[in-house]
């Protein structure tokens, strides 16, 4: 089996975990640990929430922003 490059591995991992094509990510990325922020972002912008095996994400191409709930760490910290 041929090895894939680091960039391809990162792209495939992002797509699997987020449920979104890497090409859908906008140039500005908000990272959050609060799923309600993704829901609010999507609701206020009419964006669809995508969910992969680990993360929720929403994209707003009009504003050039994506938001991703990466679920790492304690939101109470």
PDB file of N, CA, C and O in Angstrom:
ATOM      1  N   UNK A   1       0.846  -1.177   0.000  1.00  0.00           N
ATOM      2  CA  UNK A   1       0.000   0.000   0.000  1.00  0.00           C
ATOM      3  C   UNK A   1       0.896   1.246   0.000  1.00  0.00           C
ATOM      4  O   UNK A   1       1.772   1.375   0.855  1.00  0.00           O
ATOM      5  N   UNK A   2       0.684   2.149  -0.939  1.00  0.00           N
ATOM      6  CA  UNK A   2       1.522   3.348  -0.988  1.00  0.00           C
ATOM      7  C   UNK A   2       1.211   4.287   0.178  1.00  0.00           C
ATOM      8  O   UNK A   2       0.067   4.415   0.613  1.00  0.00           O
ATOM      9  N   UNK A   3       2.249   4.924   0.659  1.00  0.00           N
ATOM     10  CA  UNK A   3       2.073   5.882   1.744  1.00  0.00           C
ATOM     11  C   UNK A   3       1.524   7.187   1.189  1.00  0.00           C
ATOM     12  O   UNK A   3       1.824   7.576   0.060  1.00  0.00           O
ATOM     13  N   UNK A   4       0.712   7.858   2.004  1.00  0.00           N
ATOM     14  CA  UNK A   4       0.216   9.167   1.590  1.00  0.00           C
ATOM     15  C   UNK A   4       1.048  10.234   2.283  1.00  0.00           C
ATOM     16  O   UNK A   4       1.646   9.992   3.332  1.00  0.00           O
ATOM     17  N   UNK A   5       1.079  11.406   1.690  1.00  0.00           N
ATOM     18  CA  UNK A   5       1.846  12.501   2.258  1.00  0.00           C
ATOM     19  C   UNK A   5       1.159  13.108   3.469  1.00  0.00           C
ATOM     20  O   UNK A   5      -0.015  12.852   3.738  1.00  0.00           O
ATOM     21  N   UNK A   6       1.909  13.903   4.178  1.00  0.00           N
ATOM     22  CA  UNK A   6       1.410  14.544   5.393  1.00  0.00           C
ATOM     23  C   UNK A   6       0.199  15.436   5.109  1.00  0.00           C
ATOM     24  O   UNK A   6      -0.768  15.432   5.871  1.00  0.00           O
ATOM     25  N   UNK A   7       0.252  16.194   4.020  1.00  0.00           N
ATOM     26  CA  UNK A   7      -0.858  17.087   3.676  1.00  0.00           C
ATOM     27  C   UNK A   7      -2.130  16.295   3.363  1.00  0.00           C
ATOM     28  O   UNK A   7      -3.220  16.665   3.800  1.00  0.00           O
ATOM     29  N   UNK A   8      -1.988  15.219   2.614  1.00  0.00           N
ATOM     30  CA  UNK A   8      -3.142  14.385   2.273  1.00  0.00           C
ATOM     31  C   UNK A   8      -3.718  13.727   3.526  1.00  0.00           C
ATOM     32  O   UNK A   8      -4.936  13.631   3.677  1.00  0.00           O
ATOM     33  N   UNK A   9      -2.848  13.278   4.415  1.00  0.00           N
ATOM     34  CA  UNK A   9      -3.292  12.669   5.667  1.00  0.00           C
ATOM     35  C   UNK A   9      -4.089  13.674   6.495  1.00  0.00           C
ATOM     36  O   UNK A   9      -5.152  13.346   7.023  1.00  0.00           O
ATOM     37  N   UNK A  10      -3.572  14.904   6.606  1.00  0.00           N
ATOM     38  CA  UNK A  10      -4.257  15.948   7.377  1.00  0.00           C
ATOM     39  C   UNK A  10      -5.622  16.260   6.768  1.00  0.00           C
ATOM     40  O   UNK A  10      -6.607  16.411   7.491  1.00  0.00           O
ATOM     41  N   UNK A  11      -5.683  16.355   5.448  1.00  0.00           N
ATOM     42  CA  UNK A  11      -6.942  16.647   4.754  1.00  0.00           C
ATOM     43  C   UNK A  11      -7.968  15.546   5.005  1.00  0.00           C
ATOM     44  O   UNK A  11      -9.119  15.831   5.335  1.00  0.00           O
ATOM     45  N   UNK A  12      -7.559  14.309   4.851  1.00  0.00           N
ATOM     46  CA  UNK A  12      -8.480  13.184   5.052  1.00  0.00           C
ATOM     47  C   UNK A  12      -8.950  13.091   6.502  1.00  0.00           C
ATOM     48  O   UNK A  12     -10.106  12.757   6.763  1.00  0.00           O
ATOM     49  N   UNK A  13      -8.064  13.383   7.432  1.00  0.00           N
ATOM     50  CA  UNK A  13      -8.422  13.356   8.848  1.00  0.00           C
ATOM     51  C   UNK A  13      -9.431  14.458   9.160  1.00  0.00           C
ATOM     52  O   UNK A  13     -10.427  14.215   9.842  1.00  0.00           O
ATOM     53  N   UNK A  14      -9.177  15.660   8.665  1.00  0.00           N
ATOM     54  CA  UNK A  14     -10.103  16.775   8.870  1.00  0.00           C
ATOM     55  C   UNK A  14     -11.480  16.447   8.299  1.00  0.00           C
ATOM     56  O   UNK A  14     -12.498  16.694   8.946  1.00  0.00           O
ATOM     57  N   UNK A  15     -11.512  15.904   7.114  1.00  0.00           N
ATOM     58  CA  UNK A  15     -12.786  15.569   6.477  1.00  0.00           C
ATOM     59  C   UNK A  15     -13.537  14.482   7.245  1.00  0.00           C
ATOM     60  O   UNK A  15     -14.754  14.565   7.412  1.00  0.00           O
ATOM     61  N   UNK A  16     -12.825  13.480   7.703  1.00  0.00           N
ATOM     62  CA  UNK A  16     -13.467  12.387   8.447  1.00  0.00           C
ATOM     63  C   UNK A  16     -14.012  12.893   9.786  1.00  0.00           C
ATOM     64  O   UNK A  16     -15.148  12.589  10.150  1.00  0.00           O
ATOM     65  N   UNK A  17     -13.213  13.654  10.506  1.00  0.00           N
ATOM     66  CA  UNK A  17     -13.629  14.119  11.829  1.00  0.00           C
ATOM     67  C   UNK A  17     -14.690  15.206  11.776  1.00  0.00           C
ATOM     68  O   UNK A  17     -15.505  15.314  12.693  1.00  0.00           O
ATOM     69  N   UNK A  18     -14.696  16.018  10.717  1.00  0.00           N
ATOM     70  CA  UNK A  18     -15.645  17.131  10.643  1.00  0.00           C
ATOM     71  C   UNK A  18     -16.878  16.828   9.796  1.00  0.00           C
ATOM     72  O   UNK A  18     -17.896  17.507   9.928  1.00  0.00           O
ATOM     73  N   UNK A  19     -16.804  15.833   8.941  1.00  0.00           N
ATOM     74  CA  UNK A  19     -17.917  15.539   8.047  1.00  0.00           C
ATOM     75  C   UNK A  19     -18.050  16.557   6.928  1.00  0.00           C
ATOM     76  O   UNK A  19     -19.090  16.634   6.273  1.00  0.00           O
ATOM     77  N   UNK A  20     -17.011  17.331   6.708  1.00  0.00           N
ATOM     78  CA  UNK A  20     -17.032  18.403   5.717  1.00  0.00           C
ATOM     79  C   UNK A  20     -15.827  18.281   4.792  1.00  0.00           C
ATOM     80  O   UNK A  20     -14.741  17.886   5.216  1.00  0.00           O
ATOM     81  N   UNK A  21     -16.031  18.620   3.542  1.00  0.00           N
ATOM     82  CA  UNK A  21     -14.906  18.645   2.604  1.00  0.00           C
ATOM     83  C   UNK A  21     -13.921  19.733   3.031  1.00  0.00           C
ATOM     84  O   UNK A  21     -14.330  20.813   3.456  1.00  0.00           O
ATOM     85  N   UNK A  22     -12.658  19.453   2.919  1.00  0.00           N
ATOM     86  CA  UNK A  22     -11.639  20.440   3.288  1.00  0.00           C
ATOM     87  C   UNK A  22     -11.809  21.722   2.482  1.00  0.00           C
ATOM     88  O   UNK A  22     -11.525  22.812   2.978  1.00  0.00           O
ATOM     89  N   UNK A  23     -12.264  21.596   1.257  1.00  0.00           N
ATOM     90  CA  UNK A  23     -12.442  22.768   0.394  1.00  0.00           C
ATOM     91  C   UNK A  23     -13.565  23.688   0.870  1.00  0.00           C
ATOM     92  O   UNK A  23     -13.633  24.841   0.444  1.00  0.00           O
ATOM     93  N   UNK A  24     -14.446  23.198   1.745  1.00  0.00           N
ATOM     94  CA  UNK A  24     -15.531  24.030   2.279  1.00  0.00           C
ATOM     95  C   UNK A  24     -15.063  24.958   3.395  1.00  0.00           C
ATOM     96  O   UNK A  24     -15.742  25.935   3.713  1.00  0.00           O
ATOM     97  N   UNK A  25     -13.914  24.662   3.989  1.00  0.00           N
ATOM     98  CA  UNK A  25     -13.415  25.504   5.074  1.00  0.00           C
ATOM     99  C   UNK A  25     -13.016  26.865   4.523  1.00  0.00           C
ATOM    100  O   UNK A  25     -12.387  26.975   3.470  1.00  0.00           O
ATOM    101  N   UNK A  26     -13.394  27.885   5.257  1.00  0.00           N
ATOM    102  CA  UNK A  26     -13.129  29.260   4.858  1.00  0.00           C
ATOM    103  C   UNK A  26     -11.767  29.712   5.385  1.00  0.00           C
ATOM    104  O   UNK A  26     -11.140  29.020   6.187  1.00  0.00           O
ATOM    105  N   UNK A  27     -11.324  30.871   4.929  1.00  0.00           N
ATOM    106  CA  UNK A  27      -9.989  31.347   5.307  1.00  0.00           C
ATOM    107  C   UNK A  27      -9.907  31.749   6.779  1.00  0.00           C
ATOM    108  O   UNK A  27      -8.814  31.794   7.343  1.00  0.00           O
ATOM    109  N   UNK A  28     -11.035  32.038   7.402  1.00  0.00           N
ATOM    110  CA  UNK A  28     -11.073  32.354   8.830  1.00  0.00           C
ATOM    111  C   UNK A  28     -11.769  31.205   9.551  1.00  0.00           C
ATOM    112  O   UNK A  28     -12.900  30.848   9.223  1.00  0.00           O
ATOM    113  N   UNK A  29     -11.089  30.635  10.527  1.00  0.00           N
ATOM    114  CA  UNK A  29     -11.619  29.481  11.248  1.00  0.00           C
ATOM    115  C   UNK A  29     -11.711  29.800  12.731  1.00  0.00           C
ATOM    116  O   UNK A  29     -10.713  30.124  13.376  1.00  0.00           O
ATOM    117  N   UNK A  30     -12.925  29.704  13.259  1.00  0.00           N
ATOM    118  CA  UNK A  30     -13.146  29.866  14.693  1.00  0.00           C
ATOM    119  C   UNK A  30     -13.158  28.486  15.330  1.00  0.00           C
ATOM    120  O   UNK A  30     -13.890  27.602  14.885  1.00  0.00           O
ATOM    121  N   UNK A  31     -12.359  28.299  16.360  1.00  0.00           N
ATOM    122  CA  UNK A  31     -12.344  27.043  17.102  1.00  0.00           C
ATOM    123  C   UNK A  31     -13.048  27.280  18.426  1.00  0.00           C
ATOM    124  O   UNK A  31     -12.794  28.273  19.107  1.00  0.00           O
ATOM    125  N   UNK A  32     -13.924  26.372  18.780  1.00  0.00           N
ATOM    126  CA  UNK A  32     -14.648  26.509  20.038  1.00  0.00           C
ATOM    127  C   UNK A  32     -14.753  25.160  20.721  1.00  0.00           C
ATOM    128  O   UNK A  32     -14.573  24.110  20.104  1.00  0.00           O
ATOM    129  N   UNK A  33     -15.043  25.214  21.988  1.00  0.00           N
ATOM    130  CA  UNK A  33     -15.271  24.018  22.778  1.00  0.00           C
ATOM    131  C   UNK A  33     -16.722  23.992  23.267  1.00  0.00           C
ATOM    132  O   UNK A  33     -17.067  23.249  24.186  1.00  0.00           O
ATOM    133  N   UNK A  34     -17.556  24.810  22.640  1.00  0.00           N
ATOM    134  CA  UNK A  34     -18.948  24.928  23.045  1.00  0.00           C
ATOM    135  C   UNK A  34     -19.852  24.662  21.839  1.00  0.00           C
ATOM    136  O   UNK A  34     -19.917  25.493  20.934  1.00  0.00           O
ATOM    137  N   UNK A  35     -20.548  23.526  21.807  1.00  0.00           N
ATOM    138  CA  UNK A  35     -21.396  23.201  20.657  1.00  0.00           C
ATOM    139  C   UNK A  35     -22.484  24.240  20.393  1.00  0.00           C
ATOM    140  O   UNK A  35     -22.907  24.417  19.250  1.00  0.00           O
ATOM    141  N   UNK A  36     -22.934  24.921  21.432  1.00  0.00           N
ATOM    142  CA  UNK A  36     -23.982  25.935  21.236  1.00  0.00           C
ATOM    143  C   UNK A  36     -23.490  27.091  20.373  1.00  0.00           C
ATOM    144  O   UNK A  36     -24.289  27.729  19.687  1.00  0.00           O
ATOM    145  N   UNK A  37     -22.190  27.372  20.395  1.00  0.00           N
ATOM    146  CA  UNK A  37     -21.649  28.434  19.541  1.00  0.00           C
ATOM    147  C   UNK A  37     -21.776  28.056  18.071  1.00  0.00           C
ATOM    148  O   UNK A  37     -22.075  28.908  17.235  1.00  0.00           O
ATOM    149  N   UNK A  38     -21.551  26.790  17.751  1.00  0.00           N
ATOM    150  CA  UNK A  38     -21.708  26.325  16.370  1.00  0.00           C
ATOM    151  C   UNK A  38     -23.176  26.430  15.973  1.00  0.00           C
ATOM    152  O   UNK A  38     -23.497  26.876  14.871  1.00  0.00           O
ATOM    153  N   UNK A  39     -24.057  26.021  16.865  1.00  0.00           N
ATOM    154  CA  UNK A  39     -25.495  26.095  16.589  1.00  0.00           C
ATOM    155  C   UNK A  39     -25.942  27.542  16.383  1.00  0.00           C
ATOM    156  O   UNK A  39     -26.700  27.833  15.457  1.00  0.00           O
ATOM    157  N   UNK A  40     -25.476  28.446  17.239  1.00  0.00           N
ATOM    158  CA  UNK A  40     -25.838  29.860  17.110  1.00  0.00           C
ATOM    159  C   UNK A  40     -25.298  30.443  15.805  1.00  0.00           C
ATOM    160  O   UNK A  40     -26.010  31.146  15.088  1.00  0.00           O
ATOM    161  N   UNK A  41     -24.050  30.148  15.509  1.00  0.00           N
ATOM    162  CA  UNK A  41     -23.416  30.618  14.279  1.00  0.00           C
ATOM    163  C   UNK A  41     -24.229  30.165  13.070  1.00  0.00           C
ATOM    164  O   UNK A  41     -24.537  30.964  12.185  1.00  0.00           O
ATOM    165  N   UNK A  42     -24.571  28.890  13.039  1.00  0.00           N
ATOM    166  CA  UNK A  42     -25.321  28.338  11.908  1.00  0.00           C
ATOM    167  C   UNK A  42     -26.718  28.960  11.808  1.00  0.00           C
ATOM    168  O   UNK A  42     -27.173  29.310  10.719  1.00  0.00           O
ATOM    169  N   UNK A  43     -27.380  29.090  12.937  1.00  0.00           N
ATOM    170  CA  UNK A  43     -28.739  29.641  12.943  1.00  0.00           C
ATOM    171  C   UNK A  43     -28.762  31.090  12.464  1.00  0.00           C
ATOM    172  O   UNK A  43     -29.633  31.470  11.681  1.00  0.00           O
ATOM    173  N   UNK A  44     -27.826  31.887  12.922  1.00  0.00           N
ATOM    174  CA  UNK A  44     -27.827  33.310  12.578  1.00  0.00           C
ATOM    175  C   UNK A  44     -27.326  33.582  11.167  1.00  0.00           C
ATOM    176  O   UNK A  44     -27.478  34.695  10.663  1.00  0.00           O
ATOM    177  N   UNK A  45     -26.735  32.591  10.527  1.00  0.00           N
ATOM    178  CA  UNK A  45     -26.209  32.777   9.174  1.00  0.00           C
ATOM    179  C   UNK A  45     -26.876  31.871   8.145  1.00  0.00           C
ATOM    180  O   UNK A  45     -26.508  31.878   6.971  1.00  0.00           O
ATOM    181  N   UNK A  46     -27.846  31.102   8.586  1.00  0.00           N
ATOM    182  CA  UNK A  46     -28.522  30.187   7.671  1.00  0.00           C
ATOM    183  C   UNK A  46     -27.595  29.107   7.137  1.00  0.00           C
ATOM    184  O   UNK A  46     -27.761  28.630   6.014  1.00  0.00           O
ATOM    185  N   UNK A  47     -26.624  28.729   7.948  1.00  0.00           N
ATOM    186  CA  UNK A  47     -25.633  27.726   7.537  1.00  0.00           C
ATOM    187  C   UNK A  47     -26.048  26.340   8.026  1.00  0.00           C
ATOM    188  O   UNK A  47     -26.744  26.197   9.031  1.00  0.00           O
ATOM    189  N   UNK A  48     -25.613  25.354   7.309  1.00  0.00           N
ATOM    190  CA  UNK A  48     -25.877  23.966   7.664  1.00  0.00           C
ATOM    191  C   UNK A  48     -24.790  23.480   8.623  1.00  0.00           C
ATOM    192  O   UNK A  48     -23.611  23.778   8.432  1.00  0.00           O
ATOM    193  N   UNK A  49     -25.187  22.737   9.649  1.00  0.00           N
ATOM    194  CA  UNK A  49     -24.218  22.128  10.562  1.00  0.00           C
ATOM    195  C   UNK A  49     -23.883  20.739  10.029  1.00  0.00           C
ATOM    196  O   UNK A  49     -24.768  19.928   9.751  1.00  0.00           O
ATOM    197  N   UNK A  50     -22.610  20.492   9.896  1.00  0.00           N
ATOM    198  CA  UNK A  50     -22.131  19.182   9.465  1.00  0.00           C
ATOM    199  C   UNK A  50     -21.472  18.513  10.663  1.00  0.00           C
ATOM    200  O   UNK A  50     -20.829  19.173  11.479  1.00  0.00           O
ATOM    201  N   UNK A  51     -21.637  17.208  10.760  1.00  0.00           N
ATOM    202  CA  UNK A  51     -21.046  16.494  11.887  1.00  0.00           C
ATOM    203  C   UNK A  51     -20.343  15.248  11.387  1.00  0.00           C
ATOM    204  O   UNK A  51     -20.935  14.396  10.724  1.00  0.00           O
ATOM    205  N   UNK A  52     -19.084  15.166  11.717  1.00  0.00           N
ATOM    206  CA  UNK A  52     -18.297  14.000  11.360  1.00  0.00           C
ATOM    207  C   UNK A  52     -18.199  13.051  12.537  1.00  0.00           C
ATOM    208  O   UNK A  52     -19.062  13.040  13.415  1.00  0.00           O
ATOM    209  N   UNK A  53     -17.157  12.267  12.551  1.00  0.00           N
ATOM    210  CA  UNK A  53     -17.007  11.282  13.615  1.00  0.00           C
ATOM    211  C   UNK A  53     -16.617  11.912  14.949  1.00  0.00           C
ATOM    212  O   UNK A  53     -16.690  11.255  15.987  1.00  0.00           O
ATOM    213  N   UNK A  54     -16.202  13.179  14.929  1.00  0.00           N
ATOM    214  CA  UNK A  54     -15.792  13.808  16.181  1.00  0.00           C
ATOM    215  C   UNK A  54     -16.238  15.264  16.329  1.00  0.00           C
ATOM    216  O   UNK A  54     -16.583  15.682  17.434  1.00  0.00           O
ATOM    217  N   UNK A  55     -16.239  16.035  15.262  1.00  0.00           N
ATOM    218  CA  UNK A  55     -16.478  17.473  15.348  1.00  0.00           C
ATOM    219  C   UNK A  55     -17.771  17.896  14.664  1.00  0.00           C
ATOM    220  O   UNK A  55     -18.273  17.217  13.769  1.00  0.00           O
ATOM    221  N   UNK A  56     -18.301  19.044  15.110  1.00  0.00           N
ATOM    222  CA  UNK A  56     -19.379  19.739  14.406  1.00  0.00           C
ATOM    223  C   UNK A  56     -18.756  20.967  13.762  1.00  0.00           C
ATOM    224  O   UNK A  56     -17.870  21.600  14.336  1.00  0.00           O
ATOM    225  N   UNK A  57     -19.226  21.298  12.563  1.00  0.00           N
ATOM    226  CA  UNK A  57     -18.681  22.446  11.851  1.00  0.00           C
ATOM    227  C   UNK A  57     -19.786  23.118  11.044  1.00  0.00           C
ATOM    228  O   UNK A  57     -20.730  22.465  10.597  1.00  0.00           O
ATOM    229  N   UNK A  58     -19.659  24.420  10.864  1.00  0.00           N
ATOM    230  CA  UNK A  58     -20.560  25.177   9.995  1.00  0.00           C
ATOM    231  C   UNK A  58     -19.708  26.184   9.227  1.00  0.00           C
ATOM    232  O   UNK A  58     -18.706  26.686   9.735  1.00  0.00           O
ATOM    233  N   UNK A  59     -20.125  26.468   7.999  1.00  0.00           N
ATOM    234  CA  UNK A  59     -19.374  27.378   7.133  1.00  0.00           C
ATOM    235  C   UNK A  59     -20.274  28.511   6.656  1.00  0.00           C
ATOM    236  O   UNK A  59     -21.453  28.305   6.368  1.00  0.00           O
ATOM    237  N   UNK A  60     -19.709  29.694   6.578  1.00  0.00           N
ATOM    238  CA  UNK A  60     -20.415  30.843   6.026  1.00  0.00           C
ATOM    239  C   UNK A  60     -19.521  31.475   4.959  1.00  0.00           C
ATOM    240  O   UNK A  60     -18.744  32.381   5.260  1.00  0.00           O
ATOM    241  N   UNK A  61     -19.625  31.002   3.713  1.00  0.00           N
ATOM    242  CA  UNK A  61     -18.779  31.545   2.648  1.00  0.00           C
ATOM    243  C   UNK A  61     -18.956  33.048   2.435  1.00  0.00           C
ATOM    244  O   UNK A  61     -18.006  33.744   2.076  1.00  0.00           O
ATOM    245  N   UNK A  62     -20.171  33.544   2.656  1.00  0.00           N
ATOM    246  CA  UNK A  62     -20.431  34.976   2.473  1.00  0.00           C
ATOM    247  C   UNK A  62     -19.523  35.823   3.366  1.00  0.00           C
ATOM    248  O   UNK A  62     -19.054  36.885   2.957  1.00  0.00           O
ATOM    249  N   UNK A  63     -19.281  35.344   4.584  1.00  0.00           N
ATOM    250  CA  UNK A  63     -18.427  36.063   5.529  1.00  0.00           C
ATOM    251  C   UNK A  63     -17.002  35.518   5.556  1.00  0.00           C
ATOM    252  O   UNK A  63     -16.122  36.102   6.188  1.00  0.00           O
ATOM    253  N   UNK A  64     -16.777  34.406   4.874  1.00  0.00           N
ATOM    254  CA  UNK A  64     -15.441  33.807   4.850  1.00  0.00           C
ATOM    255  C   UNK A  64     -15.030  33.201   6.178  1.00  0.00           C
ATOM    256  O   UNK A  64     -13.857  33.228   6.552  1.00  0.00           O
ATOM    257  N   UNK A  65     -16.028  32.641   6.904  1.00  0.00           N
ATOM    258  CA  UNK A  65     -15.765  32.099   8.240  1.00  0.00           C
ATOM    259  C   UNK A  65     -16.313  30.678   8.352  1.00  0.00           C
ATOM    260  O   UNK A  65     -17.403  30.374   7.867  1.00  0.00           O
ATOM    261  N   UNK A  66     -15.543  29.828   8.994  1.00  0.00           N
ATOM    262  CA  UNK A  66     -16.004  28.508   9.415  1.00  0.00           C
ATOM    263  C   UNK A  66     -15.852  28.448  10.929  1.00  0.00           C
ATOM    264  O   UNK A  66     -14.981  29.106  11.499  1.00  0.00           O
ATOM    265  N   UNK A  67     -16.700  27.659  11.574  1.00  0.00           N
ATOM    266  CA  UNK A  67     -16.583  27.454  13.019  1.00  0.00           C
ATOM    267  C   UNK A  67     -16.588  25.957  13.280  1.00  0.00           C
ATOM    268  O   UNK A  67     -17.378  25.214  12.697  1.00  0.00           O
ATOM    269  N   UNK A  68     -15.701  25.526  14.157  1.00  0.00           N
ATOM    270  CA  UNK A  68     -15.540  24.105  14.436  1.00  0.00           C
ATOM    271  C   UNK A  68     -15.501  23.887  15.941  1.00  0.00           C
ATOM    272  O   UNK A  68     -14.713  24.509  16.653  1.00  0.00           O
ATOM    273  N   UNK A  69     -16.364  22.995  16.414  1.00  0.00           N
ATOM    274  CA  UNK A  69     -16.352  22.589  17.824  1.00  0.00           C
ATOM    275  C   UNK A  69     -15.407  21.405  17.927  1.00  0.00           C
ATOM    276  O   UNK A  69     -15.737  20.303  17.489  1.00  0.00           O
ATOM    277  N   UNK A  70     -14.238  21.627  18.502  1.00  0.00           N
ATOM    278  CA  UNK A  70     -13.222  20.582  18.516  1.00  0.00           C
ATOM    279  C   UNK A  70     -13.249  19.714  19.761  1.00  0.00           C
ATOM    280  O   UNK A  70     -12.458  18.777  19.867  1.00  0.00           O
ATOM    281  N   UNK A  71     -14.136  19.997  20.708  1.00  0.00           N
ATOM    282  CA  UNK A  71     -14.407  19.131  21.863  1.00  0.00           C
ATOM    283  C   UNK A  71     -13.154  18.703  22.623  1.00  0.00           C
ATOM    284  O   UNK A  71     -13.060  17.562  23.074  1.00  0.00           O
ATOM    285  N   UNK A  72     -12.214  19.594  22.762  1.00  0.00           N
ATOM    286  CA  UNK A  72     -10.999  19.256  23.501  1.00  0.00           C
ATOM    287  C   UNK A  72     -10.915  20.156  24.721  1.00  0.00           C
ATOM    288  O   UNK A  72     -11.067  21.374  24.619  1.00  0.00           O
ATOM    289  N   UNK A  73     -10.677  19.564  25.847  1.00  0.00           N
ATOM    290  CA  UNK A  73     -10.576  20.330  27.079  1.00  0.00           C
ATOM    291  C   UNK A  73     -11.930  20.483  27.736  1.00  0.00           C
ATOM    292  O   UNK A  73     -12.957  20.090  27.183  1.00  0.00           O
ATOM    293  N   UNK A  74     -11.915  21.046  28.896  1.00  0.00           N
ATOM    294  CA  UNK A  74     -13.145  21.224  29.659  1.00  0.00           C
ATOM    295  C   UNK A  74     -13.727  22.605  29.415  1.00  0.00           C
ATOM    296  O   UNK A  74     -13.030  23.603  29.600  1.00  0.00           O
ATOM    297  N   UNK A  75     -14.997  22.690  29.002  1.00  0.00           N
ATOM    298  CA  UNK A  75     -15.605  24.005  28.823  1.00  0.00           C
ATOM    299  C   UNK A  75     -15.760  24.752  30.141  1.00  0.00           C
ATOM    300  O   UNK A  75     -15.968  25.965  30.145  1.00  0.00           O
ATOM    301  N   UNK A  76     -15.662  24.038  31.259  1.00  0.00           N
ATOM    302  CA  UNK A  76     -15.794  24.678  32.565  1.00  0.00           C
ATOM    303  C   UNK A  76     -14.458  25.191  33.095  1.00  0.00           C
ATOM    304  O   UNK A  76     -14.407  25.837  34.141  1.00  0.00           O
ATOM    305  N   UNK A  77     -13.385  24.903  32.376  1.00  0.00           N
ATOM    306  CA  UNK A  77     -12.048  25.299  32.856  1.00  0.00           C
ATOM    307  C   UNK A  77     -11.845  26.793  32.777  1.00  0.00           C
ATOM    308  O   UNK A  77     -10.779  27.291  33.140  1.00  0.00           O
TER     309      UNK A  77
END
